[in-house]
Amino acid sequence: MASAIVREIEEGSIIVLDNSEVSLEIAKKIKEKGIRITVITNYVKVVNELMDEENVELVCIGGKLDRKTGSCQKNKKPHPL
């Protein structure tokens, strides 16, 4: 599935990868292909996979790290003042 998806990605595209194993496989294929794109993600494994790729501009969506999912999530409970 990841290979088919990456074949459809054009140079200069902007894509969003979530915190799924399919997204991680897509990141690996992007790395293999060496295409110049922007990746927006909250998934730490995707960031780790692509961080050294000069052709890939990484935009990390912030939030609190959920160690269970390996992704950054917005805080679901408001903080008391």
HTML snippet that shows the backbone in 3Dmol.js (N, CA, C, O; Angstrom):
<script src="https://3Dmol.org/build/3Dmol-min.js"></script>
<div id="view" style="width:600px;height:400px;position:relative"></div>
<script>
const pdb = `
ATOM      1  N   MET A   1       0.817  -1.185   0.000  1.00  0.00           N
ATOM      2  CA  MET A   1       0.000   0.000   0.000  1.00  0.00           C
ATOM      3  C   MET A   1       0.868   1.259   0.000  1.00  0.00           C
ATOM      4  O   MET A   1       0.605   2.192  -0.759  1.00  0.00           O
ATOM      5  N   ALA A   2       1.892   1.289   0.840  1.00  0.00           N
ATOM      6  CA  ALA A   2       2.754   2.471   0.940  1.00  0.00           C
ATOM      7  C   ALA A   2       3.427   2.787  -0.390  1.00  0.00           C
ATOM      8  O   ALA A   2       3.529   3.951  -0.776  1.00  0.00           O
ATOM      9  N   SER A   3       3.884   1.757  -1.087  1.00  0.00           N
ATOM     10  CA  SER A   3       4.545   1.972  -2.385  1.00  0.00           C
ATOM     11  C   SER A   3       3.603   2.624  -3.384  1.00  0.00           C
ATOM     12  O   SER A   3       3.996   3.535  -4.113  1.00  0.00           O
ATOM     13  N   ALA A   4       2.355   2.156  -3.418  1.00  0.00           N
ATOM     14  CA  ALA A   4       1.366   2.715  -4.342  1.00  0.00           C
ATOM     15  C   ALA A   4       1.071   4.177  -4.001  1.00  0.00           C
ATOM     16  O   ALA A   4       0.907   5.008  -4.894  1.00  0.00           O
ATOM     17  N   ILE A   5       1.006   4.476  -2.730  1.00  0.00           N
ATOM     18  CA  ILE A   5       0.734   5.858  -2.310  1.00  0.00           C
ATOM     19  C   ILE A   5       1.886   6.770  -2.704  1.00  0.00           C
ATOM     20  O   ILE A   5       1.667   7.855  -3.243  1.00  0.00           O
ATOM     21  N   VAL A   6       3.108   6.335  -2.437  1.00  0.00           N
ATOM     22  CA  VAL A   6       4.276   7.177  -2.727  1.00  0.00           C
ATOM     23  C   VAL A   6       4.447   7.395  -4.229  1.00  0.00           C
ATOM     24  O   VAL A   6       4.938   8.446  -4.640  1.00  0.00           O
ATOM     25  N   ARG A   7       4.060   6.442  -5.041  1.00  0.00           N
ATOM     26  CA  ARG A   7       4.127   6.627  -6.497  1.00  0.00           C
ATOM     27  C   ARG A   7       3.262   7.800  -6.949  1.00  0.00           C
ATOM     28  O   ARG A   7       3.553   8.422  -7.971  1.00  0.00           O
ATOM     29  N   GLU A   8       2.210   8.109  -6.205  1.00  0.00           N
ATOM     30  CA  GLU A   8       1.299   9.195  -6.560  1.00  0.00           C
ATOM     31  C   GLU A   8       1.759  10.562  -6.057  1.00  0.00           C
ATOM     32  O   GLU A   8       1.200  11.585  -6.452  1.00  0.00           O
ATOM     33  N   ILE A   9       2.771  10.588  -5.191  1.00  0.00           N
ATOM     34  CA  ILE A   9       3.247  11.859  -4.621  1.00  0.00           C
ATOM     35  C   ILE A   9       4.174  12.547  -5.611  1.00  0.00           C
ATOM     36  O   ILE A   9       5.140  11.950  -6.085  1.00  0.00           O
ATOM     37  N   GLU A  10       3.879  13.800  -5.921  1.00  0.00           N
ATOM     38  CA  GLU A  10       4.685  14.570  -6.859  1.00  0.00           C
ATOM     39  C   GLU A  10       5.698  15.429  -6.119  1.00  0.00           C
ATOM     40  O   GLU A  10       5.483  15.804  -4.966  1.00  0.00           O
ATOM     41  N   GLU A  11       6.803  15.738  -6.789  1.00  0.00           N
ATOM     42  CA  GLU A  11       7.808  16.651  -6.234  1.00  0.00           C
ATOM     43  C   GLU A  11       7.119  17.932  -5.799  1.00  0.00           C
ATOM     44  O   GLU A  11       6.248  18.443  -6.502  1.00  0.00           O
ATOM     45  N   GLY A  12       7.507  18.453  -4.641  1.00  0.00           N
ATOM     46  CA  GLY A  12       6.966  19.701  -4.141  1.00  0.00           C
ATOM     47  C   GLY A  12       5.638  19.570  -3.411  1.00  0.00           C
ATOM     48  O   GLY A  12       5.072  20.567  -2.964  1.00  0.00           O
ATOM     49  N   SER A  13       5.140  18.348  -3.289  1.00  0.00           N
ATOM     50  CA  SER A  13       3.867  18.133  -2.594  1.00  0.00           C
ATOM     51  C   SER A  13       4.002  18.388  -1.099  1.00  0.00           C
ATOM     52  O   SER A  13       5.096  18.360  -0.535  1.00  0.00           O
ATOM     53  N   ILE A  14       2.865  18.634  -0.482  1.00  0.00           N
ATOM     54  CA  ILE A  14       2.763  18.725   0.970  1.00  0.00           C
ATOM     55  C   ILE A  14       1.814  17.617   1.396  1.00  0.00           C
ATOM     56  O   ILE A  14       0.675  17.551   0.934  1.00  0.00           O
ATOM     57  N   ILE A  15       2.295  16.734   2.292  1.00  0.00           N
ATOM     58  CA  ILE A  15       1.452  15.633   2.748  1.00  0.00           C
ATOM     59  C   ILE A  15       1.398  15.619   4.277  1.00  0.00           C
ATOM     60  O   ILE A  15       2.278  16.156   4.951  1.00  0.00           O
ATOM     61  N   VAL A  16       0.354  14.998   4.803  1.00  0.00           N
ATOM     62  CA  VAL A  16       0.182  14.835   6.243  1.00  0.00           C
ATOM     63  C   VAL A  16       0.229  13.348   6.555  1.00  0.00           C
ATOM     64  O   VAL A  16      -0.492  12.553   5.951  1.00  0.00           O
ATOM     65  N   LEU A  17       1.088  12.976   7.508  1.00  0.00           N
ATOM     66  CA  LEU A  17       1.178  11.589   7.951  1.00  0.00           C
ATOM     67  C   LEU A  17       0.775  11.509   9.415  1.00  0.00           C
ATOM     68  O   LEU A  17       1.316  12.225  10.258  1.00  0.00           O
ATOM     69  N   ASP A  18      -0.174  10.637   9.711  1.00  0.00           N
ATOM     70  CA  ASP A  18      -0.644  10.490  11.092  1.00  0.00           C
ATOM     71  C   ASP A  18       0.208   9.470  11.848  1.00  0.00           C
ATOM     72  O   ASP A  18       1.272   9.066  11.377  1.00  0.00           O
ATOM     73  N   ASN A  19      -0.263   9.064  13.008  1.00  0.00           N
ATOM     74  CA  ASN A  19       0.493   8.123  13.835  1.00  0.00           C
ATOM     75  C   ASN A  19       0.036   6.684  13.577  1.00  0.00           C
ATOM     76  O   ASN A  19      -0.523   6.024  14.453  1.00  0.00           O
ATOM     77  N   SER A  20       0.289   6.222  12.357  1.00  0.00           N
ATOM     78  CA  SER A  20      -0.066   4.854  11.994  1.00  0.00           C
ATOM     79  C   SER A  20       1.145   4.157  11.389  1.00  0.00           C
ATOM     80  O   SER A  20       2.091   4.801  10.936  1.00  0.00           O
ATOM     81  N   GLU A  21       1.098   2.849  11.392  1.00  0.00           N
ATOM     82  CA  GLU A  21       2.189   2.078  10.795  1.00  0.00           C
ATOM     83  C   GLU A  21       2.239   2.281   9.284  1.00  0.00           C
ATOM     84  O   GLU A  21       3.314   2.210   8.689  1.00  0.00           O
ATOM     85  N   VAL A  22       1.103   2.528   8.664  1.00  0.00           N
ATOM     86  CA  VAL A  22       1.091   2.828   7.224  1.00  0.00           C
ATOM     87  C   VAL A  22       1.858   4.121   6.963  1.00  0.00           C
ATOM     88  O   VAL A  22       2.619   4.207   5.999  1.00  0.00           O
ATOM     89  N   SER A  23       1.663   5.124   7.814  1.00  0.00           N
ATOM     90  CA  SER A  23       2.402   6.383   7.663  1.00  0.00           C
ATOM     91  C   SER A  23       3.902   6.159   7.797  1.00  0.00           C
ATOM     92  O   SER A  23       4.688   6.750   7.058  1.00  0.00           O
ATOM     93  N   LEU A  24       4.296   5.315   8.729  1.00  0.00           N
ATOM     94  CA  LEU A  24       5.718   5.011   8.887  1.00  0.00           C
ATOM     95  C   LEU A  24       6.266   4.328   7.638  1.00  0.00           C
ATOM     96  O   LEU A  24       7.377   4.634   7.205  1.00  0.00           O
ATOM     97  N   GLU A  25       5.506   3.414   7.058  1.00  0.00           N
ATOM     98  CA  GLU A  25       5.935   2.750   5.822  1.00  0.00           C
ATOM     99  C   GLU A  25       6.010   3.742   4.670  1.00  0.00           C
ATOM    100  O   GLU A  25       6.912   3.654   3.837  1.00  0.00           O
ATOM    101  N   ILE A  26       5.075   4.685   4.613  1.00  0.00           N
ATOM    102  CA  ILE A  26       5.123   5.734   3.592  1.00  0.00           C
ATOM    103  C   ILE A  26       6.391   6.563   3.767  1.00  0.00           C
ATOM    104  O   ILE A  26       7.060   6.885   2.785  1.00  0.00           O
ATOM    105  N   ALA A  27       6.724   6.907   5.000  1.00  0.00           N
ATOM    106  CA  ALA A  27       7.944   7.679   5.266  1.00  0.00           C
ATOM    107  C   ALA A  27       9.180   6.934   4.782  1.00  0.00           C
ATOM    108  O   ALA A  27      10.083   7.536   4.201  1.00  0.00           O
ATOM    109  N   LYS A  28       9.224   5.640   5.014  1.00  0.00           N
ATOM    110  CA  LYS A  28      10.362   4.830   4.554  1.00  0.00           C
ATOM    111  C   LYS A  28      10.468   4.838   3.034  1.00  0.00           C
ATOM    112  O   LYS A  28      11.565   4.919   2.482  1.00  0.00           O
ATOM    113  N   LYS A  29       9.323   4.755   2.361  1.00  0.00           N
ATOM    114  CA  LYS A  29       9.322   4.776   0.887  1.00  0.00           C
ATOM    115  C   LYS A  29       9.707   6.151   0.354  1.00  0.00           C
ATOM    116  O   LYS A  29      10.389   6.251  -0.666  1.00  0.00           O
ATOM    117  N   ILE A  30       9.277   7.208   1.034  1.00  0.00           N
ATOM    118  CA  ILE A  30       9.676   8.567   0.646  1.00  0.00           C
ATOM    119  C   ILE A  30      11.197   8.678   0.724  1.00  0.00           C
ATOM    120  O   ILE A  30      11.835   9.237  -0.169  1.00  0.00           O
ATOM    121  N   LYS A  31      11.761   8.149   1.781  1.00  0.00           N
ATOM    122  CA  LYS A  31      13.215   8.167   1.980  1.00  0.00           C
ATOM    123  C   LYS A  31      13.921   7.415   0.849  1.00  0.00           C
ATOM    124  O   LYS A  31      14.926   7.892   0.321  1.00  0.00           O
ATOM    125  N   GLU A  32      13.408   6.258   0.483  1.00  0.00           N
ATOM    126  CA  GLU A  32      13.985   5.467  -0.611  1.00  0.00           C
ATOM    127  C   GLU A  32      13.920   6.218  -1.937  1.00  0.00           C
ATOM    128  O   GLU A  32      14.878   6.215  -2.711  1.00  0.00           O
ATOM    129  N   LYS A  33      12.788   6.856  -2.188  1.00  0.00           N
ATOM    130  CA  LYS A  33      12.570   7.537  -3.462  1.00  0.00           C
ATOM    131  C   LYS A  33      13.356   8.844  -3.561  1.00  0.00           C
ATOM    132  O   LYS A  33      13.731   9.261  -4.657  1.00  0.00           O
ATOM    133  N   GLY A  34      13.609   9.500  -2.403  1.00  0.00           N
ATOM    134  CA  GLY A  34      14.381  10.737  -2.393  1.00  0.00           C
ATOM    135  C   GLY A  34      13.672  11.932  -3.002  1.00  0.00           C
ATOM    136  O   GLY A  34      14.319  12.829  -3.543  1.00  0.00           O
ATOM    137  N   ILE A  35      12.355  11.952  -2.920  1.00  0.00           N
ATOM    138  CA  ILE A  35      11.606  13.068  -3.503  1.00  0.00           C
ATOM    139  C   ILE A  35      11.620  14.282  -2.582  1.00  0.00           C
ATOM    140  O   ILE A  35      11.719  14.157  -1.362  1.00  0.00           O
ATOM    141  N   ARG A  36      11.518  15.453  -3.193  1.00  0.00           N
ATOM    142  CA  ARG A  36      11.497  16.723  -2.469  1.00  0.00           C
ATOM    143  C   ARG A  36      10.050  17.060  -2.130  1.00  0.00           C
ATOM    144  O   ARG A  36       9.259  17.413  -3.004  1.00  0.00           O
ATOM    145  N   ILE A  37       9.713  16.943  -0.828  1.00  0.00           N
ATOM    146  CA  ILE A  37       8.354  17.213  -0.376  1.00  0.00           C
ATOM    147  C   ILE A  37       8.375  17.812   1.029  1.00  0.00           C
ATOM    148  O   ILE A  37       9.413  17.876   1.688  1.00  0.00           O
ATOM    149  N   THR A  38       7.199  18.245   1.459  1.00  0.00           N
ATOM    150  CA  THR A  38       6.998  18.672   2.834  1.00  0.00           C
ATOM    151  C   THR A  38       6.090  17.654   3.509  1.00  0.00           C
ATOM    152  O   THR A  38       5.045  17.284   2.973  1.00  0.00           O
ATOM    153  N   VAL A  39       6.502  17.205   4.695  1.00  0.00           N
ATOM    154  CA  VAL A  39       5.715  16.247   5.470  1.00  0.00           C
ATOM    155  C   VAL A  39       5.302  16.912   6.783  1.00  0.00           C
ATOM    156  O   VAL A  39       6.138  17.411   7.537  1.00  0.00           O
ATOM    157  N   ILE A  40       4.006  16.905   7.033  1.00  0.00           N
ATOM    158  CA  ILE A  40       3.458  17.403   8.292  1.00  0.00           C
ATOM    159  C   ILE A  40       3.043  16.180   9.102  1.00  0.00           C
ATOM    160  O   ILE A  40       2.291  15.338   8.611  1.00  0.00           O
ATOM    161  N   THR A  41       3.526  16.075  10.341  1.00  0.00           N
ATOM    162  CA  THR A  41       3.217  14.894  11.140  1.00  0.00           C
ATOM    163  C   THR A  41       3.256  15.177  12.629  1.00  0.00           C
ATOM    164  O   THR A  41       3.884  16.131  13.088  1.00  0.00           O
ATOM    165  N   ASN A  42       2.572  14.325  13.364  1.00  0.00           N
ATOM    166  CA  ASN A  42       2.654  14.335  14.823  1.00  0.00           C
ATOM    167  C   ASN A  42       3.284  13.037  15.333  1.00  0.00           C
ATOM    168  O   ASN A  42       3.324  12.795  16.539  1.00  0.00           O
ATOM    169  N   TYR A  43       3.771  12.212  14.417  1.00  0.00           N
ATOM    170  CA  TYR A  43       4.266  10.874  14.745  1.00  0.00           C
ATOM    171  C   TYR A  43       5.784  10.900  14.878  1.00  0.00           C
ATOM    172  O   TYR A  43       6.497  11.158  13.909  1.00  0.00           O
ATOM    173  N   VAL A  44       6.267  10.631  16.078  1.00  0.00           N
ATOM    174  CA  VAL A  44       7.692  10.694  16.367  1.00  0.00           C
ATOM    175  C   VAL A  44       8.491   9.720  15.490  1.00  0.00           C
ATOM    176  O   VAL A  44       9.605  10.035  15.073  1.00  0.00           O
ATOM    177  N   LYS A  45       7.934   8.556  15.215  1.00  0.00           N
ATOM    178  CA  LYS A  45       8.651   7.583  14.371  1.00  0.00           C
ATOM    179  C   LYS A  45       8.844   8.102  12.945  1.00  0.00           C
ATOM    180  O   LYS A  45       9.875   7.840  12.326  1.00  0.00           O
ATOM    181  N   VAL A  46       7.866   8.829  12.425  1.00  0.00           N
ATOM    182  CA  VAL A  46       8.004   9.430  11.101  1.00  0.00           C
ATOM    183  C   VAL A  46       9.079  10.514  11.131  1.00  0.00           C
ATOM    184  O   VAL A  46       9.898  10.607  10.217  1.00  0.00           O
ATOM    185  N   VAL A  47       9.073  11.330  12.180  1.00  0.00           N
ATOM    186  CA  VAL A  47      10.097  12.368  12.325  1.00  0.00           C
ATOM    187  C   VAL A  47      11.485  11.731  12.359  1.00  0.00           C
ATOM    188  O   VAL A  47      12.397  12.177  11.663  1.00  0.00           O
ATOM    189  N   ASN A  48      11.636  10.688  13.170  1.00  0.00           N
ATOM    190  CA  ASN A  48      12.931  10.007  13.264  1.00  0.00           C
ATOM    191  C   ASN A  48      13.360   9.411  11.926  1.00  0.00           C
ATOM    192  O   ASN A  48      14.542   9.441  11.581  1.00  0.00           O
ATOM    193  N   GLU A  49      12.423   8.883  11.189  1.00  0.00           N
ATOM    194  CA  GLU A  49      12.739   8.267   9.892  1.00  0.00           C
ATOM    195  C   GLU A  49      13.218   9.290   8.874  1.00  0.00           C
ATOM    196  O   GLU A  49      14.104   8.997   8.072  1.00  0.00           O
ATOM    197  N   LEU A  50      12.643  10.488   8.899  1.00  0.00           N
ATOM    198  CA  LEU A  50      12.906  11.473   7.846  1.00  0.00           C
ATOM    199  C   LEU A  50      13.803  12.635   8.257  1.00  0.00           C
ATOM    200  O   LEU A  50      14.127  13.481   7.424  1.00  0.00           O
ATOM    201  N   MET A  51      14.209  12.692   9.514  1.00  0.00           N
ATOM    202  CA  MET A  51      14.909  13.890   9.992  1.00  0.00           C
ATOM    203  C   MET A  51      16.228  14.169   9.289  1.00  0.00           C
ATOM    204  O   MET A  51      16.646  15.326   9.235  1.00  0.00           O
ATOM    205  N   ASP A  52      16.883  13.186   8.762  1.00  0.00           N
ATOM    206  CA  ASP A  52      18.159  13.402   8.079  1.00  0.00           C
ATOM    207  C   ASP A  52      18.021  13.558   6.565  1.00  0.00           C
ATOM    208  O   ASP A  52      19.018  13.700   5.857  1.00  0.00           O
ATOM    209  N   GLU A  53      16.794  13.532   6.080  1.00  0.00           N
ATOM    210  CA  GLU A  53      16.553  13.660   4.644  1.00  0.00           C
ATOM    211  C   GLU A  53      16.495  15.131   4.246  1.00  0.00           C
ATOM    212  O   GLU A  53      15.543  15.832   4.589  1.00  0.00           O
ATOM    213  N   GLU A  54      17.501  15.596   3.532  1.00  0.00           N
ATOM    214  CA  GLU A  54      17.561  17.011   3.159  1.00  0.00           C
ATOM    215  C   GLU A  54      16.470  17.412   2.174  1.00  0.00           C
ATOM    216  O   GLU A  54      16.113  18.587   2.102  1.00  0.00           O
ATOM    217  N   ASN A  55      15.934  16.462   1.417  1.00  0.00           N
ATOM    218  CA  ASN A  55      14.866  16.749   0.455  1.00  0.00           C
ATOM    219  C   ASN A  55      13.505  16.905   1.123  1.00  0.00           C
ATOM    220  O   ASN A  55      12.559  17.386   0.501  1.00  0.00           O
ATOM    221  N   VAL A  56      13.404  16.504   2.378  1.00  0.00           N
ATOM    222  CA  VAL A  56      12.118  16.520   3.072  1.00  0.00           C
ATOM    223  C   VAL A  56      12.103  17.634   4.108  1.00  0.00           C
ATOM    224  O   VAL A  56      12.919  17.662   5.029  1.00  0.00           O
ATOM    225  N   GLU A  57      11.148  18.559   3.935  1.00  0.00           N
ATOM    226  CA  GLU A  57      10.921  19.569   4.956  1.00  0.00           C
ATOM    227  C   GLU A  57       9.922  18.987   5.944  1.00  0.00           C
ATOM    228  O   GLU A  57       8.814  18.609   5.564  1.00  0.00           O
ATOM    229  N   LEU A  58      10.313  18.915   7.207  1.00  0.00           N
ATOM    230  CA  LEU A  58       9.455  18.329   8.236  1.00  0.00           C
ATOM    231  C   LEU A  58       8.779  19.418   9.047  1.00  0.00           C
ATOM    232  O   LEU A  58       9.429  20.346   9.527  1.00  0.00           O
ATOM    233  N   VAL A  59       7.476  19.296   9.196  1.00  0.00           N
ATOM    234  CA  VAL A  59       6.713  20.178  10.063  1.00  0.00           C
ATOM    235  C   VAL A  59       6.107  19.282  11.137  1.00  0.00           C
ATOM    236  O   VAL A  59       5.288  18.411  10.847  1.00  0.00           O
ATOM    237  N   CYS A  60       6.521  19.510  12.378  1.00  0.00           N
ATOM    238  CA  CYS A  60       6.062  18.694  13.492  1.00  0.00           C
ATOM    239  C   CYS A  60       4.915  19.392  14.204  1.00  0.00           C
ATOM    240  O   CYS A  60       5.045  20.535  14.643  1.00  0.00           O
ATOM    241  N   ILE A  61       3.802  18.700  14.315  1.00  0.00           N
ATOM    242  CA  ILE A  61       2.650  19.234  15.022  1.00  0.00           C
ATOM    243  C   ILE A  61       2.894  19.007  16.505  1.00  0.00           C
ATOM    244  O   ILE A  61       3.115  17.878  16.943  1.00  0.00           O
ATOM    245  N   GLY A  62       2.852  20.072  17.260  1.00  0.00           N
ATOM    246  CA  GLY A  62       3.198  20.007  18.672  1.00  0.00           C
ATOM    247  C   GLY A  62       2.103  19.456  19.559  1.00  0.00           C
ATOM    248  O   GLY A  62       1.002  19.135  19.113  1.00  0.00           O
ATOM    249  N   GLY A  63       2.438  19.362  20.792  1.00  0.00           N
ATOM    250  CA  GLY A  63       1.530  18.855  21.809  1.00  0.00           C
ATOM    251  C   GLY A  63       2.297  17.982  22.772  1.00  0.00           C
ATOM    252  O   GLY A  63       3.512  17.817  22.660  1.00  0.00           O
ATOM    253  N   LYS A  64       1.593  17.445  23.686  1.00  0.00           N
ATOM    254  CA  LYS A  64       2.187  16.579  24.695  1.00  0.00           C
ATOM    255  C   LYS A  64       2.451  15.202  24.076  1.00  0.00           C
ATOM    256  O   LYS A  64       1.594  14.652  23.385  1.00  0.00           O
ATOM    257  N   LEU A  65       3.645  14.651  24.332  1.00  0.00           N
ATOM    258  CA  LEU A  65       3.990  13.339  23.796  1.00  0.00           C
ATOM    259  C   LEU A  65       3.186  12.259  24.497  1.00  0.00           C
ATOM    260  O   LEU A  65       3.217  12.140  25.722  1.00  0.00           O
ATOM    261  N   ASP A  66       2.474  11.482  23.716  1.00  0.00           N
ATOM    262  CA  ASP A  66       1.763  10.305  24.224  1.00  0.00           C
ATOM    263  C   ASP A  66       2.683   9.116  23.985  1.00  0.00           C
ATOM    264  O   ASP A  66       2.786   8.632  22.857  1.00  0.00           O
ATOM    265  N   ARG A  67       3.339   8.647  25.013  1.00  0.00           N
ATOM    266  CA  ARG A  67       4.320   7.566  24.866  1.00  0.00           C
ATOM    267  C   ARG A  67       3.680   6.270  24.363  1.00  0.00           C
ATOM    268  O   ARG A  67       4.345   5.464  23.713  1.00  0.00           O
ATOM    269  N   LYS A  68       2.419   6.071  24.652  1.00  0.00           N
ATOM    270  CA  LYS A  68       1.724   4.861  24.212  1.00  0.00           C
ATOM    271  C   LYS A  68       1.604   4.813  22.687  1.00  0.00           C
ATOM    272  O   LYS A  68       1.785   3.758  22.080  1.00  0.00           O
ATOM    273  N   THR A  69       1.299   5.956  22.074  1.00  0.00           N
ATOM    274  CA  THR A  69       1.127   5.995  20.620  1.00  0.00           C
ATOM    275  C   THR A  69       2.347   6.532  19.885  1.00  0.00           C
ATOM    276  O   THR A  69       2.447   6.392  18.666  1.00  0.00           O
ATOM    277  N   GLY A  70       3.286   7.153  20.625  1.00  0.00           N
ATOM    278  CA  GLY A  70       4.460   7.729  19.979  1.00  0.00           C
ATOM    279  C   GLY A  70       4.148   8.975  19.181  1.00  0.00           C
ATOM    280  O   GLY A  70       4.870   9.326  18.248  1.00  0.00           O
ATOM    281  N   SER A  71       3.061   9.648  19.556  1.00  0.00           N
ATOM    282  CA  SER A  71       2.675  10.843  18.812  1.00  0.00           C
ATOM    283  C   SER A  71       2.422  11.995  19.778  1.00  0.00           C
ATOM    284  O   SER A  71       2.245  11.802  20.981  1.00  0.00           O
ATOM    285  N   CYS A  72       2.412  13.188  19.215  1.00  0.00           N
ATOM    286  CA  CYS A  72       2.126  14.381  20.009  1.00  0.00           C
ATOM    287  C   CYS A  72       0.642  14.683  19.892  1.00  0.00           C
ATOM    288  O   CYS A  72       0.086  14.736  18.795  1.00  0.00           O
ATOM    289  N   GLN A  73       0.024  14.876  21.022  1.00  0.00           N
ATOM    290  CA  GLN A  73      -1.413  15.113  21.071  1.00  0.00           C
ATOM    291  C   GLN A  73      -1.677  16.389  21.853  1.00  0.00           C
ATOM    292  O   GLN A  73      -0.930  16.736  22.768  1.00  0.00           O
ATOM    293  N   LYS A  74      -2.733  17.075  21.490  1.00  0.00           N
ATOM    294  CA  LYS A  74      -3.096  18.240  22.305  1.00  0.00           C
ATOM    295  C   LYS A  74      -3.577  17.735  23.657  1.00  0.00           C
ATOM    296  O   LYS A  74      -4.101  16.627  23.774  1.00  0.00           O
ATOM    297  N   ASN A  75      -3.393  18.551  24.655  1.00  0.00           N
ATOM    298  CA  ASN A  75      -3.783  18.188  26.006  1.00  0.00           C
ATOM    299  C   ASN A  75      -5.306  18.106  26.060  1.00  0.00           C
ATOM    300  O   ASN A  75      -5.994  19.072  25.728  1.00  0.00           O
ATOM    301  N   LYS A  76      -5.824  16.975  26.471  1.00  0.00           N
ATOM    302  CA  LYS A  76      -7.273  16.771  26.473  1.00  0.00           C
ATOM    303  C   LYS A  76      -7.956  17.342  27.715  1.00  0.00           C
ATOM    304  O   LYS A  76      -9.167  17.565  27.713  1.00  0.00           O
ATOM    305  N   LYS A  77      -7.185  17.578  28.770  1.00  0.00           N
ATOM    306  CA  LYS A  77      -7.761  18.129  30.000  1.00  0.00           C
ATOM    307  C   LYS A  77      -7.227  19.542  30.196  1.00  0.00           C
ATOM    308  O   LYS A  77      -6.019  19.767  30.132  1.00  0.00           O
ATOM    309  N   PRO A  78      -8.124  20.493  30.435  1.00  0.00           N
ATOM    310  CA  PRO A  78      -7.636  21.857  30.675  1.00  0.00           C
ATOM    311  C   PRO A  78      -6.882  21.938  32.010  1.00  0.00           C
ATOM    312  O   PRO A  78      -7.232  21.273  32.985  1.00  0.00           O
ATOM    313  N   HIS A  79      -5.852  22.763  32.020  1.00  0.00           N
ATOM    314  CA  HIS A  79      -5.109  22.987  33.246  1.00  0.00           C
ATOM    315  C   HIS A  79      -5.844  23.989  34.111  1.00  0.00           C
ATOM    316  O   HIS A  79      -6.349  24.990  33.601  1.00  0.00           O
ATOM    317  N   PRO A  80      -5.915  23.737  35.434  1.00  0.00           N
ATOM    318  CA  PRO A  80      -6.532  24.746  36.304  1.00  0.00           C
ATOM    319  C   PRO A  80      -5.647  25.965  36.387  1.00  0.00           C
ATOM    320  O   PRO A  80      -4.424  25.852  36.311  1.00  0.00           O
ATOM    321  N   LEU A  81      -6.241  27.118  36.540  1.00  0.00           N
ATOM    322  CA  LEU A  81      -5.480  28.362  36.641  1.00  0.00           C
ATOM    323  C   LEU A  81      -4.926  28.563  38.000  1.00  0.00           C
ATOM    324  O   LEU A  81      -4.258  29.566  38.252  1.00  0.00           O
TER     325      LEU A  81
END
`;
const viewer = $3Dmol.createViewer("view");
viewer.addModel(pdb, "pdb");
viewer.setStyle({}, {cartoon: {color: "spectrum"}});
viewer.zoomTo();
viewer.render();
</script>
